């Protein structure tokens, strides 16, 4: 009961803000949330605004399909009519995952304060994935943790295959990582022959089930989906964020980005010490699979900093493993280190949660902003103007994207305004405190707001709000008369 109340305190506030249309969708969420809204309202699994493999919007053929379709189905079930329904449901899935995790933690024989620290860590990480398919993936992983028996038996293999199949149609990369992690466990716990049989059966069963689900439910062709995912993968593989060490030093002020690394290192220490106590049953499989897991974590979760979500989604399982290790008397005296690490990380992540709450709270007074935005846009449309908007502003009134004289911009690329007469740019997308100047445009309405303060410091240049600036075409300067002209 107490852990459940803690979960509601640490995660429930996001539901409250989501009911007001927050957080404003910026970044990756703009690839997924509009797709869910489009499917809920029109039955079309497409993103009308933007696509990572096309110049503008298009069919959703470049990622696992379960997340937007699940949100759409839930939204239709509750009679959702706009983006707020999708945001609320997204937040409720996070709360559900956190509650189920707390239930699992409550069964562990450990001090209450240590279980509370574990749940606090997990809640902070679970809420960091809002607006992406990891919301579904992390819920499925928690369900797996609740459903399997330790040590894993044949029935657990069936559950694992089912969960991996569902994750595969939501986030294929996480399914791959999860399959490798399962294989590592199986090779440590089982003889070589049994491990090979179990790993092959789970891999083949989950792949076949994922393909069947896609063939039965997914509206576009499987060939389009495969080609789209490959193209998206190629575009990411070409990305280079620069020096790795410098990149992560820049993230030092973001505990949510770095926490999974710290706890993963601690988990590695646990595994090493357990390996000293109990050698792997199939060393010929265990060590190559362990090296493969390290490479895949680097490739999909560390090489590019913002893809940390691919491995951070396993954070609740890592926290749970550390909780068990902290009360395992065989690991004395290192159990004290694990307890201190969990409590210390919980305090750091709670501080990060308070910071995020401050940003959301600074963005909560959006009703007047949205009303003014709708009045401005409708007035421009009535005047016959061609309007271009940031995609997150377009989400406030889904009907705008269906209007012939409305263009939705890719993020803040005003250069793609085309023949638009008026452009509306969202402040949260620009990340600036004042509207920028663009050649050929002038600011005709500045509705930007101040940054967000937390503990006496500015923690965000802009709130995650619908604050915006309105731009109109600048009048062309008259050409200078030739010298000597009358």
N, C-alpha and C positions, 0 to 999 in steps of 0.2 A: 504493500500500500504506500509506504513512504517513498520507495523508489519510483513508483508510478506518479506520485505527486511531483517528485523532482523532475521527471521527464516532462510533465505538462508545463512546469514553470520554465524549463530550458528550451522547449520547442513550441509550445502552444502559442506564444506571442506571434510567431510567424503566420499562423492561421488568421489571427486578428488583422494583421497588416495586409495579408493577401486579400481579405474581404474588401479592402479599400482600394485594391488594384496594385498593391505593392508586393514585392519590389518591382520597380520599373525594369523591364527586361532590357539588359545591355549585354552585348557580347554573344556567347554561344547560345544562350537561351532563345535568342531571336531566330535561331534555326529550327527550334523544336516547338516552342509555345505557339507561334502562329499556325504551325502545321496541325497541332491538336485542335485549335479553335476552328480552323478551316474544315477539318474533318467532322467536328461536332456539329457545326452549323450547316454545312453544305454536302457532307459525305465525300469530300474530295481530299485524299491524302496528298496534299501539296502545300508548299509554302508560297503564298502569294507575294511575299516581299523579297526573299533572298535565298540563295543556295550557294554552298561552297564550291560547286562544280559548274555553275552557270553564272552568267552576267547578272541575272535578276532572279526572280522567283521561278519555281518549277516543281515538277513531281518530286516526291520524297523518295529518292532512289539511291541515296548515298550513305545510309546508316541503318542500324537495326530499327525495326518498325514498331516494336511492342509498346514503347513509352508513349508516343503521341496517340496511338490507337487506344491504349488503355485509358488515358486521360479523357479522350473523346467519348469512349463508351460510358465511363463513369459520369462525365458531364451530361450526356444525353439521359442517363438514368435519373439524375436529379433535376433535370429540366434546365440546365445551364444555358444562358443566352449570350454570354460575353466572356472576355478574357479573365474576368475576376473569378468565374466558376472554375476555370482551369487552374489558376494560381492557388485557389483554396484547396482544391483536390490534390495538387502537387504537394502542398504543405501538409495535408492530412496523411499522405503516404509516408512522409518523413516522420510524423508523430507516431504513426502505427509501427514503423520499423523500430523507433526508439523504445516504445512501450514493450514490444516483443523482446527486444534485447534486455531491457530491465527485468523482465520476467525470467529470462534465462539466467541472468546474473543473480537473481534472488535465490536460486537453487544452490548456489555455491556456498560451502561452509567457509565463510570468511567474515572478518569484522565488518560491521555495518558501514563504518566510515570508508573502508577500502572499496566496498561495493558501490558506494555513492560516488567515489572518485572515478571508478571505472565507467559508470553510467554517464557521469558528467563529461568525460573525455569523448565517449562515443556520440553523445548528443551534439556536441560542438562540431564534430566531423560530419555527422549525418546531415545537419542543416546546411553544410557548406556546398552541397551538390544540387541545391534547388534549381529547377529549370533545365536539367539535363537527364539523359537516360540512366545515369547512375542512381537516381531516385528509385527506379524500379529494381535495378541490379542489387543495391544494398538491401532492399526489403527482401528480395529472394535469398540473398546470402544469410540474412538473419533467420529466415524461415528454415533454411538448410541447417543452421546451427541448432535450432529447436527440434528438428525432426530426426536427425541421425543419432545413432547409438555409438558410444565409445567403449572399446575399439570398434571401428567401422566393420559391420557385417554385410552379408549379401543384400539384406533389405536396405541398408544405408547406400549401397551401390546404386540401387534403383532410384532412391531419392536424389542422389547426386546427379545421375543421368538426367532426370526430369528437370532439376533446378538448372543445370548447365544448359539444357536445351532452351529453356525460357530466357536465360541470360543471353544466350547466343542471338536470339531474335530481338533482343533489346540493345545489347552492347557487345558485339563479337569479340573485341579485344579483351574484355573482362572475362568472357567465357574461356578464351584461350589461357589466360593467366590462371583462372580458377582450376582448369583442367590440369595444368602443370603442377599447381600446388597440391591438388588431390593425389597426383601421381607420386609426388615426393613423399607424402604421408604413407601411401600404400607400399612403396618400395622400402620404407623404413620399418613398417609393421609386419610385412608379409614376405614369405619366401619368393625367390625370383619367379618361379613358375606361376604361383598364385597371383603375384603382383602384375605380371604381364597379362594374364587372363582378365583380371579385374580392370586394369587400365584400358585394355583394348575394348572390353565390353562397354564400359562407361562412355568411351570416346565415340564408338560406332553408334550406340543407342542414342546418345544426345544429338549427334549429327543428323541421323535419320529423322528423329522427332522434330528437330529444328527445321529441316527441309520440308517435312510434311505440313507443319504449321504454316510455314511461309506459302506453300502451294495452295493451301486451303483458305487462308485469311488475307494475305497481302494482295492489294488490288493491282499493283503493277507486275510486270513479268519478272521472273527470277533472274533472267539474263540481264535486264536493266539494273536490278539491284546489285548483282555481282559486279557489273562493270562500273557502277557508280561508287561502290565501296572501294574498288581497286583504284579508281581515279582519285578519290579522297585520300586514300593511303599514300599514293604517289605524291600528291601535293604536300602532305605532311612530311614525307621523307626528304623532300627538297628543302624544307625549312631549316634555317640555321639561326639560332638565337644568340650566337657568339660564345664567348668564353664561359664554360660551365660553372667554374667556381665563382666568378664575378656575378653570374646570373643568380645564383642562389644566395649570395651575400646581399643582393638587392632585395631578396624576399625575407630577409631576417626580421623585418618589422611585421611580417604576416605569420603569426603562429600557426594558423590553419594550414598554410602551405608547408611548413617545416615539421609540424608535429608528427606526421606519419613517418618521416625519416628517423626522428629520434626514437620513436617506439619500435620501428622496424629494426633499428640497430640493437635495441634491448631484446627484441624477440630473437634476433640472431644469436645474442649471447645465451639466451635460454636454450636454443637449439644446440649450440655447441656444448653446453654443460650437460644437456640430456644425452647428447651423443657420446660423451665421456662415460655416462652412467650406463647407457644401453646402445650398443653398436647397431647400425642398420641391418635388418635381416637380409637385404639384398643390396650389398654395397656396389655391385656392378651396375645397378640401375640408379641407386640413390645419388651418388656423387655427380654423374653426368646430368641428371635431372636438376640437381641443385644449381649447377653451373648454368644450365639453360634458363632456370627461373631468374637468376641474377641478371643474365643478359636481357631477358624480356622485360624485367622491371626497369632496367636502364633504357632499353629501346623505346618502350611505350609510356614510361612514367617519369623519367628523369632527364633524358636527352633534351627534351623541349619542356621548359618549366611548367607551362600552363596545362600540360597533359598529365600532371600529377594525379588528377582524378581517377585515372585508370588503376592506380595502386592504392590511393587513399580510400577507395570504396571498400577495401578489405580491413580498414582500421578497426571496426568493431570486433572482428575476429582476432586481430592482434591484441587489442586491449583485453579481450576475454582470456586469451592464452597467457598474457602477463599476470592477470588476476590469479589464474590457477597456479602459475609458477611462484607467485608471491606467498602462497600458503603451502607449497610443496616442501616438506621438511628435508627431503633428499638434496635440495639445492641450498641448504644453509651453508654459509651465512649470507649468501647473495640475495636471499629473500628480502632482507632489509632494503637493499638497493632497489629492488623492483617495487616495493611499497612506496618508497620515497619518490621514485620516478613517476608512478601513477598519480600520486597526490600532487606533486609539483606540476605535472603536465595538466592535471585538472584545473589547478589554479590559473595557469597561463591561458588555457583555453576558455575558462570562464571570463577572464578579462577580455579576451577577444570577442566573446559573445556579448559582453556589455558594450563594447565598442560598436559592434554591428547593430545592437539595439539602439544605440544613440544615433547612428546614421539613419535607421529606419524611422525613429521618432522624429528626427529632423525633417523627414520627408512626408510625414503623415497628413499635413494640412494641404492635401492635393485637390479637394473638392472644388475650391474656388479656381485653382489653376486649370483644371480640366474643363470647367464651365466656360472660362474665358477663352480657352483654346477652341472649344466647339463653336463659340460665337464668332471668333475671328475667322476660322476656316469656312464656316457656313456663309459668312458675309462675303468673303472672297469668291466663293463658288457662285453665289447669287449675282455677283457683279460680273460674272463671266470669266474670271481669272483662272488660269491653269495653275494648280497647286502641287507642290512637292513637299513631302513630309519625311522626317526621320521615322523608321519603322516602328519604334516603340511609341511614338505619338499616334501613328496610324492605328495602333492596337486599341486606343481609347474609344474609337468608333469604327467598328469593323466594316461598316457600310461604305466608308470612304474609299477603301481599296477597290471597291466594285464600280466606282464612278469613272466615267470616261476621261474626265479632265483632271484626274488625280494620279500623281506618280509617287511611289514609295521609294525613297532613296536607300542605297546600301550604306547603312550607318550614317556617317556625316559627309559623304562624298557629294558636296554641292556641285561638283563638276559634272555630275550625272543628272542634273536637274532638267536637262534637255530644253524644251521650249516653255518651261514653267515661268509664270510671271511672279509667283510668290513662293518662298521656301520657308518651312518651319523646321528649325533644328533644335533637338533636345539637348539640354545642358549636360545631363548625365552622360550622353554619348560623346560630347566634345571633351569632357573632363576639365573645362575651363571655368574660371570665375566670371569672366566677362565675354560677351560675344566677339568672335574673331572677325577680322575684316577679310572679305573676299573680293577679288577684282570683278567688277561689273555688277556688284551688289551693294546695297546699303541697308543698315539696320533700321527697320521701321517700327519695331516693337521689342523692347528688351524686358523680358520677364525672367531673367536669371535671378538666382537667390544666393545668399551667403553660404559659405562652407559650414561643415558640421564640427562643433567643438566637443571634445571629450577629455575630461580631467584637465581642462585649461589649455588643451592643444587642439589645433585643427587636424582632424583625422581624415577628412575628405574634402577635397576642393569643391565638390558638388554633392548634394544629397541625391539619393536614388529616386528622384522625383520627376514629374512631368514639366518642370520649369523649361521654358523655351524662349527662343528669339525668332522674330519674324523678319525675313529679308524680302526686299523687293528689288526689281531691276533698277540699277542706277541710271539716271538720265545721261545719255551720251553727251559729252562736252562738244559744243559747236566748234567746228574746224576754224583755225585761224585764217583770217583773210590774207591773201597774198600781199606782199609789200607793194605799196603804191596804189592799191585798189581804193576806189572812192568809198 
